[in-house]
Amino acid sequence: MIDPRMTKLAEVLINYSTALKSGEKVLIEAIDIPVEMTCELIRVARAAGGDPLVTLKSNRVNRALMLNGSPSQMDLIAQTEALRMTGVAAYIGLRGNPNIAENSDLPDDKHKLYQDTVWKKVHLDIRLPKTRWVVLRWPSPSMAQLANRSTEAFEDFYFDVCTMDYAQMGRAMGPLVKLMKETDQVKLVGPGTDLTFSIKGIGAIPCDGKLNIPDGEVFSAPVRDSVNGTLQYNARTIYQGVVHDNVRLEFRDGKIVDATSSNTDHLNKVLDSDEGARYIGEFALGCNPYVTEPLLDILFDEKIAGSFHFTPGNAYDETDNGNKSTVHWDLVCLQDAAHGGGEIHFDGKLVRKDGLFVPDELQGLNPENLK
């Protein structure tokens, strides 16, 4: 029997997130997830009148391809996957992973080769700007272990988060989007953090289940050269399979001029990937009430209620500040009282304190009003 929670999630992804219409093609890219979920997505897509195309992948196979990859091989993979991506209106990426550190021992040049070819030509150049896309993780014992929960408890948590009322969240985001679009100067303060920058003219985009599942953020980007000060992140993070604690960045006129973490060498290798990697491509406020603690999975962690993320690397087209990079590393800082607190000011006005929105018009985004 199909788990009814799978059916509910498939309906969210097809009918809400990608809003698939009759006659449209959707690419379902399933990486290490149960075949039952892929089959249910196919059924729901056809019920909506869509034409599903499926690609099944494995993280271990992908690692072998990257480890043994040549430029000509990666170009061929990029051309093949790019052709497939150009032929669809929507993309659903379901990404499971029995071992989150699967790529931790790949050489840096192999990571860069993949990023510069397959990731750039398929995802950055086509998927992000030209399809209606949604990406989600799939729960695994590995994720449950990182969250310090039983597999059963983590699965219950996962489906609660992923099938919440995103339409209600979207309505509550409206006033924050309006405020961010009208804001020039932003100030972030907290333990180890004193940072200022401008978001004038950049815009703001609500994320209410249309791009990521789970979802729950409103994002913008700083004016590229406006960032000054220091930022101390307090959520663990993983990039290229390598875990980092206590990432600290110092900015001068937009550029990261000093960077340390529990793995400072790897951190700086990533930031030296290209010129844009030392500038910021995204600033976002998280507000999913069901996500309260870091899970070492960015699709969850960047949505934590009371958090923000400040992202070295590539800017999104919707809030383009001119920064281009193969890197996009969502580093998260929690500002609720349990994690040290903090404040966010827009043009001198206190907007959020200790993780809770202060203005009356933003109260709808506080956790007690979204559950």
Contacts in CASP RR format, 6 or more apart in sequence:
PFRMAT RR
TARGET T0000
AUTHOR 0000-0000-0000
METHOD contacts of the structure
MODEL  1
MIDPRMTKLAEVLINYSTALKSGEKVLIEAIDIPVEMTCELIRVARAAGG
DPLVTLKSNRVNRALMLNGSPSQMDLIAQTEALRMTGVAAYIGLRGNPNI
AENSDLPDDKHKLYQDTVWKKVHLDIRLPKTRWVVLRWPSPSMAQLANRS
TEAFEDFYFDVCTMDYAQMGRAMGPLVKLMKETDQVKLVGPGTDLTFSIK
GIGAIPCDGKLNIPDGEVFSAPVRDSVNGTLQYNARTIYQGVVHDNVRLE
FRDGKIVDATSSNTDHLNKVLDSDEGARYIGEFALGCNPYVTEPLLDILF
DEKIAGSFHFTPGNAYDETDNGNKSTVHWDLVCLQDAAHGGGEIHFDGKL
VRKDGLFVPDELQGLNPENLK
2 36 0 8 1.000
2 40 0 8 1.000
3 36 0 8 1.000
5 159 0 8 1.000
5 163 0 8 1.000
6 36 0 8 1.000
6 37 0 8 1.000
6 40 0 8 1.000
7 40 0 8 1.000
7 44 0 8 1.000
8 159 0 8 1.000
8 163 0 8 1.000
9 37 0 8 1.000
9 159 0 8 1.000
9 162 0 8 1.000
9 163 0 8 1.000
9 213 0 8 1.000
10 37 0 8 1.000
10 40 0 8 1.000
10 41 0 8 1.000
10 43 0 8 1.000
10 44 0 8 1.000
11 44 0 8 1.000
12 162 0 8 1.000
12 163 0 8 1.000
12 166 0 8 1.000
12 209 0 8 1.000
12 213 0 8 1.000
13 41 0 8 1.000
13 44 0 8 1.000
13 92 0 8 1.000
13 134 0 8 1.000
13 136 0 8 1.000
13 213 0 8 1.000
14 20 0 8 1.000
14 26 0 8 1.000
14 41 0 8 1.000
14 44 0 8 1.000
14 45 0 8 1.000
14 48 0 8 1.000
14 92 0 8 1.000
15 44 0 8 1.000
15 48 0 8 1.000
16 166 0 8 1.000
16 167 0 8 1.000
16 209 0 8 1.000
16 210 0 8 1.000
17 92 0 8 1.000
17 134 0 8 1.000
17 209 0 8 1.000
17 210 0 8 1.000
17 211 0 8 1.000
17 213 0 8 1.000
18 26 0 8 1.000
18 90 0 8 1.000
18 91 0 8 1.000
18 92 0 8 1.000
18 132 0 8 1.000
18 133 0 8 1.000
18 134 0 8 1.000
19 132 0 8 1.000
20 26 0 8 1.000
20 45 0 8 1.000
20 48 0 8 1.000
20 49 0 8 1.000
20 50 0 8 1.000
20 89 0 8 1.000
20 90 0 8 1.000
21 48 0 8 1.000
21 49 0 8 1.000
21 50 0 8 1.000
21 89 0 8 1.000
22 48 0 8 1.000
22 49 0 8 1.000
22 50 0 8 1.000
23 49 0 8 1.000
23 50 0 8 1.000
23 51 0 8 1.000
24 49 0 8 1.000
24 50 0 8 1.000
24 51 0 8 1.000
24 88 0 8 1.000
24 89 0 8 1.000
24 90 0 8 1.000
25 50 0 8 1.000
25 51 0 8 1.000
25 52 0 8 1.000
25 53 0 8 1.000
25 87 0 8 1.000
25 88 0 8 1.000
25 89 0 8 1.000
25 90 0 8 1.000
26 45 0 8 1.000
26 50 0 8 1.000
26 51 0 8 1.000
26 52 0 8 1.000
26 53 0 8 1.000
26 88 0 8 1.000
26 89 0 8 1.000
26 90 0 8 1.000
26 91 0 8 1.000
26 92 0 8 1.000
27 52 0 8 1.000
27 53 0 8 1.000
27 54 0 8 1.000
27 55 0 8 1.000
27 84 0 8 1.000
27 85 0 8 1.000
27 88 0 8 1.000
27 90 0 8 1.000
27 91 0 8 1.000
27 92 0 8 1.000
27 131 0 8 1.000
28 38 0 8 1.000
28 41 0 8 1.000
28 42 0 8 1.000
28 45 0 8 1.000
28 52 0 8 1.000
28 53 0 8 1.000
28 54 0 8 1.000
28 55 0 8 1.000
28 92 0 8 1.000
28 93 0 8 1.000
28 94 0 8 1.000
29 54 0 8 1.000
29 55 0 8 1.000
29 57 0 8 1.000
29 91 0 8 1.000
29 92 0 8 1.000
29 93 0 8 1.000
29 94 0 8 1.000
30 37 0 8 1.000
30 38 0 8 1.000
30 54 0 8 1.000
30 55 0 8 1.000
30 56 0 8 1.000
30 57 0 8 1.000
30 93 0 8 1.000
30 94 0 8 1.000
31 56 0 8 1.000
31 57 0 8 1.000
31 58 0 8 1.000
31 59 0 8 1.000
31 62 0 8 1.000
31 93 0 8 1.000
31 94 0 8 1.000
31 95 0 8 1.000
31 96 0 8 1.000
31 97 0 8 1.000
32 57 0 8 1.000
32 58 0 8 1.000
32 59 0 8 1.000
32 95 0 8 1.000
32 96 0 8 1.000
32 97 0 8 1.000
32 98 0 8 1.000
32 138 0 8 1.000
32 140 0 8 1.000
33 94 0 8 1.000
33 95 0 8 1.000
33 96 0 8 1.000
33 138 0 8 1.000
34 138 0 8 1.000
37 94 0 8 1.000
37 138 0 8 1.000
38 54 0 8 1.000
38 56 0 8 1.000
38 94 0 8 1.000
41 52 0 8 1.000
41 92 0 8 1.000
41 94 0 8 1.000
42 52 0 8 1.000
42 54 0 8 1.000
45 51 0 8 1.000
45 52 0 8 1.000
46 52 0 8 1.000
53 84 0 8 1.000
53 88 0 8 1.000
55 84 0 8 1.000
59 96 0 8 1.000
59 97 0 8 1.000
59 98 0 8 1.000
59 99 0 8 1.000
59 102 0 8 1.000
59 103 0 8 1.000
60 102 0 8 1.000
63 102 0 8 1.000
63 103 0 8 1.000
63 106 0 8 1.000
65 73 0 8 1.000
65 77 0 8 1.000
66 103 0 8 1.000
66 106 0 8 1.000
66 110 0 8 1.000
66 111 0 8 1.000
66 113 0 8 1.000
66 114 0 8 1.000
67 106 0 8 1.000
67 107 0 8 1.000
67 110 0 8 1.000
69 110 0 8 1.000
69 113 0 8 1.000
71 113 0 8 1.000
71 117 0 8 1.000
74 113 0 8 1.000
74 114 0 8 1.000
74 117 0 8 1.000
74 118 0 8 1.000
75 117 0 8 1.000
77 117 0 8 1.000
77 118 0 8 1.000
78 117 0 8 1.000
78 118 0 8 1.000
78 120 0 8 1.000
78 121 0 8 1.000
78 122 0 8 1.000
79 121 0 8 1.000
81 118 0 8 1.000
81 122 0 8 1.000
82 121 0 8 1.000
82 122 0 8 1.000
82 125 0 8 1.000
82 126 0 8 1.000
85 91 0 8 1.000
85 122 0 8 1.000
85 126 0 8 1.000
85 127 0 8 1.000
85 130 0 8 1.000
85 131 0 8 1.000
86 126 0 8 1.000
86 130 0 8 1.000
88 131 0 8 1.000
89 131 0 8 1.000
89 132 0 8 1.000
90 131 0 8 1.000
90 132 0 8 1.000
90 133 0 8 1.000
91 127 0 8 1.000
91 131 0 8 1.000
91 132 0 8 1.000
91 133 0 8 1.000
91 134 0 8 1.000
92 133 0 8 1.000
92 134 0 8 1.000
92 135 0 8 1.000
92 136 0 8 1.000
93 133 0 8 1.000
93 134 0 8 1.000
93 135 0 8 1.000
93 136 0 8 1.000
94 136 0 8 1.000
94 138 0 8 1.000
95 135 0 8 1.000
95 136 0 8 1.000
95 137 0 8 1.000
95 138 0 8 1.000
96 137 0 8 1.000
96 138 0 8 1.000
96 140 0 8 1.000
97 137 0 8 1.000
97 138 0 8 1.000
97 140 0 8 1.000
97 142 0 8 1.000
97 143 0 8 1.000
98 140 0 8 1.000
98 141 0 8 1.000
98 142 0 8 1.000
99 142 0 8 1.000
100 142 0 8 1.000
100 143 0 8 1.000
100 146 0 8 1.000
100 238 0 8 1.000
100 241 0 8 1.000
100 296 0 8 1.000
100 297 0 8 1.000
101 238 0 8 1.000
101 241 0 8 1.000
101 243 0 8 1.000
102 241 0 8 1.000
103 111 0 8 1.000
103 240 0 8 1.000
103 241 0 8 1.000
104 240 0 8 1.000
104 241 0 8 1.000
104 242 0 8 1.000
106 240 0 8 1.000
108 269 0 8 1.000
111 240 0 8 1.000
112 273 0 8 1.000
112 326 0 8 1.000
115 273 0 8 1.000
115 326 0 8 1.000
115 327 0 8 1.000
116 326 0 8 1.000
119 326 0 8 1.000
120 326 0 8 1.000
124 314 0 8 1.000
124 326 0 8 1.000
127 133 0 8 1.000
128 316 0 8 1.000
128 317 0 8 1.000
129 317 0 8 1.000
132 210 0 8 1.000
133 211 0 8 1.000
134 209 0 8 1.000
134 210 0 8 1.000
134 211 0 8 1.000
134 212 0 8 1.000
134 213 0 8 1.000
135 211 0 8 1.000
135 212 0 8 1.000
135 213 0 8 1.000
135 299 0 8 1.000
136 162 0 8 1.000
136 212 0 8 1.000
136 213 0 8 1.000
136 214 0 8 1.000
136 299 0 8 1.000
137 143 0 8 1.000
137 297 0 8 1.000
137 299 0 8 1.000
137 300 0 8 1.000
139 151 0 8 1.000
139 154 0 8 1.000
139 155 0 8 1.000
139 158 0 8 1.000
141 151 0 8 1.000
143 154 0 8 1.000
143 295 0 8 1.000
143 297 0 8 1.000
144 150 0 8 1.000
144 151 0 8 1.000
144 153 0 8 1.000
144 154 0 8 1.000
144 155 0 8 1.000
146 295 0 8 1.000
146 296 0 8 1.000
146 297 0 8 1.000
147 154 0 8 1.000
147 157 0 8 1.000
147 293 0 8 1.000
147 295 0 8 1.000
149 157 0 8 1.000
157 290 0 8 1.000
160 290 0 8 1.000
161 214 0 8 1.000
161 288 0 8 1.000
161 290 0 8 1.000
161 291 0 8 1.000
161 300 0 8 1.000
162 213 0 8 1.000
162 214 0 8 1.000
164 214 0 8 1.000
164 288 0 8 1.000
164 289 0 8 1.000
164 290 0 8 1.000
164 370 0 8 1.000
166 208 0 8 1.000
166 209 0 8 1.000
166 210 0 8 1.000
166 215 0 8 1.000
167 208 0 8 1.000
168 370 0 8 1.000
169 208 0 8 1.000
169 209 0 8 1.000
169 215 0 8 1.000
169 216 0 8 1.000
169 287 0 8 1.000
169 288 0 8 1.000
169 365 0 8 1.000
169 370 0 8 1.000
170 206 0 8 1.000
170 208 0 8 1.000
172 364 0 8 1.000
172 365 0 8 1.000
172 369 0 8 1.000
172 370 0 8 1.000
173 206 0 8 1.000
173 208 0 8 1.000
173 218 0 8 1.000
173 287 0 8 1.000
173 365 0 8 1.000
174 206 0 8 1.000
175 359 0 8 1.000
175 361 0 8 1.000
175 362 0 8 1.000
176 204 0 8 1.000
176 206 0 8 1.000
176 218 0 8 1.000
176 285 0 8 1.000
176 357 0 8 1.000
176 362 0 8 1.000
176 365 0 8 1.000
177 204 0 8 1.000
177 205 0 8 1.000
177 206 0 8 1.000
177 218 0 8 1.000
179 346 0 8 1.000
179 351 0 8 1.000
179 359 0 8 1.000
179 361 0 8 1.000
179 362 0 8 1.000
180 199 0 8 1.000
180 203 0 8 1.000
180 204 0 8 1.000
180 218 0 8 1.000
180 220 0 8 1.000
180 346 0 8 1.000
181 201 0 8 1.000
181 203 0 8 1.000
181 204 0 8 1.000
183 199 0 8 1.000
183 200 0 8 1.000
183 346 0 8 1.000
183 347 0 8 1.000
184 198 0 8 1.000
184 199 0 8 1.000
184 200 0 8 1.000
184 347 0 8 1.000
185 196 0 8 1.000
185 197 0 8 1.000
185 198 0 8 1.000
185 200 0 8 1.000
185 345 0 8 1.000
185 346 0 8 1.000
185 347 0 8 1.000
185 348 0 8 1.000
186 196 0 8 1.000
186 197 0 8 1.000
186 198 0 8 1.000
186 199 0 8 1.000
186 222 0 8 1.000
186 283 0 8 1.000
186 344 0 8 1.000
186 345 0 8 1.000
186 346 0 8 1.000
187 195 0 8 1.000
187 196 0 8 1.000
187 343 0 8 1.000
187 344 0 8 1.000
187 345 0 8 1.000
187 348 0 8 1.000
188 194 0 8 1.000
188 195 0 8 1.000
188 196 0 8 1.000
188 231 0 8 1.000
188 308 0 8 1.000
188 310 0 8 1.000
188 333 0 8 1.000
188 342 0 8 1.000
188 343 0 8 1.000
188 344 0 8 1.000
189 195 0 8 1.000
189 342 0 8 1.000
189 343 0 8 1.000
189 345 0 8 1.000
190 232 0 8 1.000
190 335 0 8 1.000
190 340 0 8 1.000
190 341 0 8 1.000
190 342 0 8 1.000
190 343 0 8 1.000
191 232 0 8 1.000
191 234 0 8 1.000
191 340 0 8 1.000
191 341 0 8 1.000
191 342 0 8 1.000
192 230 0 8 1.000
192 231 0 8 1.000
192 232 0 8 1.000
192 248 0 8 1.000
193 230 0 8 1.000
193 231 0 8 1.000
193 232 0 8 1.000
193 333 0 8 1.000
193 342 0 8 1.000
194 229 0 8 1.000
194 230 0 8 1.000
195 227 0 8 1.000
195 228 0 8 1.000
195 229 0 8 1.000
195 230 0 8 1.000
195 231 0 8 1.000
195 251 0 8 1.000
195 310 0 8 1.000
196 226 0 8 1.000
196 227 0 8 1.000
196 228 0 8 1.000
196 229 0 8 1.000
197 222 0 8 1.000
197 223 0 8 1.000
197 226 0 8 1.000
197 227 0 8 1.000
197 228 0 8 1.000
197 254 0 8 1.000
197 280 0 8 1.000
197 283 0 8 1.000
198 222 0 8 1.000
198 223 0 8 1.000
198 226 0 8 1.000
199 220 0 8 1.000
199 221 0 8 1.000
199 222 0 8 1.000
199 223 0 8 1.000
199 283 0 8 1.000
200 223 0 8 1.000
201 223 0 8 1.000
202 220 0 8 1.000
202 221 0 8 1.000
202 222 0 8 1.000
202 223 0 8 1.000
202 319 0 8 1.000
202 320 0 8 1.000
202 321 0 8 1.000
203 220 0 8 1.000
203 318 0 8 1.000
203 319 0 8 1.000
204 218 0 8 1.000
204 219 0 8 1.000
204 220 0 8 1.000
204 319 0 8 1.000
205 218 0 8 1.000
205 219 0 8 1.000
205 220 0 8 1.000
205 316 0 8 1.000
205 318 0 8 1.000
205 319 0 8 1.000
206 218 0 8 1.000
207 215 0 8 1.000
207 216 0 8 1.000
207 217 0 8 1.000
207 218 0 8 1.000
207 219 0 8 1.000
207 284 0 8 1.000
208 215 0 8 1.000
208 216 0 8 1.000
209 215 0 8 1.000
209 216 0 8 1.000
212 299 0 8 1.000
212 303 0 8 1.000
213 299 0 8 1.000
214 288 0 8 1.000
214 290 0 8 1.000
214 291 0 8 1.000
214 299 0 8 1.000
214 300 0 8 1.000
214 303 0 8 1.000
215 288 0 8 1.000
215 303 0 8 1.000
216 286 0 8 1.000
216 287 0 8 1.000
216 288 0 8 1.000
216 303 0 8 1.000
217 284 0 8 1.000
217 285 0 8 1.000
217 286 0 8 1.000
217 287 0 8 1.000
217 288 0 8 1.000
217 302 0 8 1.000
217 303 0 8 1.000
217 309 0 8 1.000
218 284 0 8 1.000
218 285 0 8 1.000
218 286 0 8 1.000
218 287 0 8 1.000
219 282 0 8 1.000
219 283 0 8 1.000
219 284 0 8 1.000
219 285 0 8 1.000
219 316 0 8 1.000
219 319 0 8 1.000
220 282 0 8 1.000
220 283 0 8 1.000
220 284 0 8 1.000
220 319 0 8 1.000
221 280 0 8 1.000
221 281 0 8 1.000
221 282 0 8 1.000
221 283 0 8 1.000
221 315 0 8 1.000
221 316 0 8 1.000
221 319 0 8 1.000
221 320 0 8 1.000
221 321 0 8 1.000
221 323 0 8 1.000
222 254 0 8 1.000
222 280 0 8 1.000
222 281 0 8 1.000
222 283 0 8 1.000
222 321 0 8 1.000
223 321 0 8 1.000
224 254 0 8 1.000
224 279 0 8 1.000
224 280 0 8 1.000
224 321 0 8 1.000
224 322 0 8 1.000
224 323 0 8 1.000
225 253 0 8 1.000
225 254 0 8 1.000
225 255 0 8 1.000
226 253 0 8 1.000
226 254 0 8 1.000
227 251 0 8 1.000
227 253 0 8 1.000
227 254 0 8 1.000
227 279 0 8 1.000
227 280 0 8 1.000
228 251 0 8 1.000
228 252 0 8 1.000
228 253 0 8 1.000
228 254 0 8 1.000
229 250 0 8 1.000
229 251 0 8 1.000
229 252 0 8 1.000
230 248 0 8 1.000
230 249 0 8 1.000
230 250 0 8 1.000
230 251 0 8 1.000
231 248 0 8 1.000
231 249 0 8 1.000
231 250 0 8 1.000
231 251 0 8 1.000
231 310 0 8 1.000
231 333 0 8 1.000
232 246 0 8 1.000
232 247 0 8 1.000
232 248 0 8 1.000
232 333 0 8 1.000
233 246 0 8 1.000
233 247 0 8 1.000
233 248 0 8 1.000
233 249 0 8 1.000
233 310 0 8 1.000
233 331 0 8 1.000
233 332 0 8 1.000
233 333 0 8 1.000
234 246 0 8 1.000
234 333 0 8 1.000
234 334 0 8 1.000
234 339 0 8 1.000
234 340 0 8 1.000
235 294 0 8 1.000
235 301 0 8 1.000
235 304 0 8 1.000
235 307 0 8 1.000
235 331 0 8 1.000
235 332 0 8 1.000
235 333 0 8 1.000
235 334 0 8 1.000
236 243 0 8 1.000
236 244 0 8 1.000
236 245 0 8 1.000
236 294 0 8 1.000
236 296 0 8 1.000
237 243 0 8 1.000
237 244 0 8 1.000
237 247 0 8 1.000
237 296 0 8 1.000
237 298 0 8 1.000
237 301 0 8 1.000
237 329 0 8 1.000
237 330 0 8 1.000
237 331 0 8 1.000
237 332 0 8 1.000
238 244 0 8 1.000
238 296 0 8 1.000
238 297 0 8 1.000
238 298 0 8 1.000
239 266 0 8 1.000
239 270 0 8 1.000
239 329 0 8 1.000
240 266 0 8 1.000
240 270 0 8 1.000
242 263 0 8 1.000
242 266 0 8 1.000
243 262 0 8 1.000
243 263 0 8 1.000
243 296 0 8 1.000
244 261 0 8 1.000
244 262 0 8 1.000
244 263 0 8 1.000
244 266 0 8 1.000
244 267 0 8 1.000
245 261 0 8 1.000
245 262 0 8 1.000
246 260 0 8 1.000
246 261 0 8 1.000
246 262 0 8 1.000
247 259 0 8 1.000
247 260 0 8 1.000
247 261 0 8 1.000
247 267 0 8 1.000
247 331 0 8 1.000
248 258 0 8 1.000
248 259 0 8 1.000
248 260 0 8 1.000
248 261 0 8 1.000
249 256 0 8 1.000
249 258 0 8 1.000
249 259 0 8 1.000
249 312 0 8 1.000
249 331 0 8 1.000
250 256 0 8 1.000
250 257 0 8 1.000
250 258 0 8 1.000
250 259 0 8 1.000
251 257 0 8 1.000
251 280 0 8 1.000
254 279 0 8 1.000
254 280 0 8 1.000
255 278 0 8 1.000
255 279 0 8 1.000
256 271 0 8 1.000
256 278 0 8 1.000
256 279 0 8 1.000
256 312 0 8 1.000
259 267 0 8 1.000
259 268 0 8 1.000
259 271 0 8 1.000
260 267 0 8 1.000
261 267 0 8 1.000
270 277 0 8 1.000
270 312 0 8 1.000
270 327 0 8 1.000
270 329 0 8 1.000
271 277 0 8 1.000
271 278 0 8 1.000
271 312 0 8 1.000
271 327 0 8 1.000
272 278 0 8 1.000
273 325 0 8 1.000
273 326 0 8 1.000
273 327 0 8 1.000
274 325 0 8 1.000
274 326 0 8 1.000
274 327 0 8 1.000
275 325 0 8 1.000
276 313 0 8 1.000
276 314 0 8 1.000
276 323 0 8 1.000
276 324 0 8 1.000
276 325 0 8 1.000
276 327 0 8 1.000
277 312 0 8 1.000
277 313 0 8 1.000
277 325 0 8 1.000
277 326 0 8 1.000
277 327 0 8 1.000
278 312 0 8 1.000
279 312 0 8 1.000
279 313 0 8 1.000
279 323 0 8 1.000
279 325 0 8 1.000
280 310 0 8 1.000
280 311 0 8 1.000
280 312 0 8 1.000
280 313 0 8 1.000
280 321 0 8 1.000
280 323 0 8 1.000
281 311 0 8 1.000
281 312 0 8 1.000
281 313 0 8 1.000
281 314 0 8 1.000
281 315 0 8 1.000
281 316 0 8 1.000
281 321 0 8 1.000
281 323 0 8 1.000
281 325 0 8 1.000
281 328 0 8 1.000
282 309 0 8 1.000
282 310 0 8 1.000
282 311 0 8 1.000
282 313 0 8 1.000
282 315 0 8 1.000
282 316 0 8 1.000
282 319 0 8 1.000
282 328 0 8 1.000
282 330 0 8 1.000
283 308 0 8 1.000
283 309 0 8 1.000
283 310 0 8 1.000
283 311 0 8 1.000
284 302 0 8 1.000
284 308 0 8 1.000
284 309 0 8 1.000
284 311 0 8 1.000
284 330 0 8 1.000
285 306 0 8 1.000
285 307 0 8 1.000
285 308 0 8 1.000
285 344 0 8 1.000
285 352 0 8 1.000
286 302 0 8 1.000
286 303 0 8 1.000
286 304 0 8 1.000
286 305 0 8 1.000
286 306 0 8 1.000
286 307 0 8 1.000
286 308 0 8 1.000
286 309 0 8 1.000
287 303 0 8 1.000
287 305 0 8 1.000
287 306 0 8 1.000
287 365 0 8 1.000
287 370 0 8 1.000
288 303 0 8 1.000
288 304 0 8 1.000
288 305 0 8 1.000
288 370 0 8 1.000
289 305 0 8 1.000
289 367 0 8 1.000
289 368 0 8 1.000
289 370 0 8 1.000
289 371 0 8 1.000
290 371 0 8 1.000
291 300 0 8 1.000
291 301 0 8 1.000
291 303 0 8 1.000
291 304 0 8 1.000
291 305 0 8 1.000
292 304 0 8 1.000
292 305 0 8 1.000
292 336 0 8 1.000
293 304 0 8 1.000
294 300 0 8 1.000
294 301 0 8 1.000
294 304 0 8 1.000
294 332 0 8 1.000
294 334 0 8 1.000
295 301 0 8 1.000
298 330 0 8 1.000
298 332 0 8 1.000
301 307 0 8 1.000
301 330 0 8 1.000
301 332 0 8 1.000
302 309 0 8 1.000
302 330 0 8 1.000
302 332 0 8 1.000
304 332 0 8 1.000
304 334 0 8 1.000
305 336 0 8 1.000
305 355 0 8 1.000
305 366 0 8 1.000
305 367 0 8 1.000
306 334 0 8 1.000
306 335 0 8 1.000
306 336 0 8 1.000
306 352 0 8 1.000
306 355 0 8 1.000
306 356 0 8 1.000
307 332 0 8 1.000
307 333 0 8 1.000
307 334 0 8 1.000
307 335 0 8 1.000
307 336 0 8 1.000
307 355 0 8 1.000
308 332 0 8 1.000
308 333 0 8 1.000
308 335 0 8 1.000
308 344 0 8 1.000
309 330 0 8 1.000
309 331 0 8 1.000
309 332 0 8 1.000
309 333 0 8 1.000
310 331 0 8 1.000
310 333 0 8 1.000
311 328 0 8 1.000
311 329 0 8 1.000
311 330 0 8 1.000
311 331 0 8 1.000
312 325 0 8 1.000
312 327 0 8 1.000
312 328 0 8 1.000
312 329 0 8 1.000
312 331 0 8 1.000
313 323 0 8 1.000
313 325 0 8 1.000
313 327 0 8 1.000
313 328 0 8 1.000
313 329 0 8 1.000
314 323 0 8 1.000
314 324 0 8 1.000
314 325 0 8 1.000
314 326 0 8 1.000
314 327 0 8 1.000
314 328 0 8 1.000
315 321 0 8 1.000
315 322 0 8 1.000
315 323 0 8 1.000
315 324 0 8 1.000
334 340 0 8 1.000
334 341 0 8 1.000
335 341 0 8 1.000
335 342 0 8 1.000
335 343 0 8 1.000
335 344 0 8 1.000
335 352 0 8 1.000
335 354 0 8 1.000
335 355 0 8 1.000
336 354 0 8 1.000
336 355 0 8 1.000
336 356 0 8 1.000
337 354 0 8 1.000
337 355 0 8 1.000
340 354 0 8 1.000
341 353 0 8 1.000
341 354 0 8 1.000
341 355 0 8 1.000
342 353 0 8 1.000
342 354 0 8 1.000
342 355 0 8 1.000
343 350 0 8 1.000
343 352 0 8 1.000
343 353 0 8 1.000
343 354 0 8 1.000
344 350 0 8 1.000
344 351 0 8 1.000
344 352 0 8 1.000
344 353 0 8 1.000
345 351 0 8 1.000
349 359 0 8 1.000
350 358 0 8 1.000
351 357 0 8 1.000
351 358 0 8 1.000
351 359 0 8 1.000
351 362 0 8 1.000
352 358 0 8 1.000
352 362 0 8 1.000
356 366 0 8 1.000
357 363 0 8 1.000
357 364 0 8 1.000
357 365 0 8 1.000
357 366 0 8 1.000
363 369 0 8 1.000
364 370 0 8 1.000
END
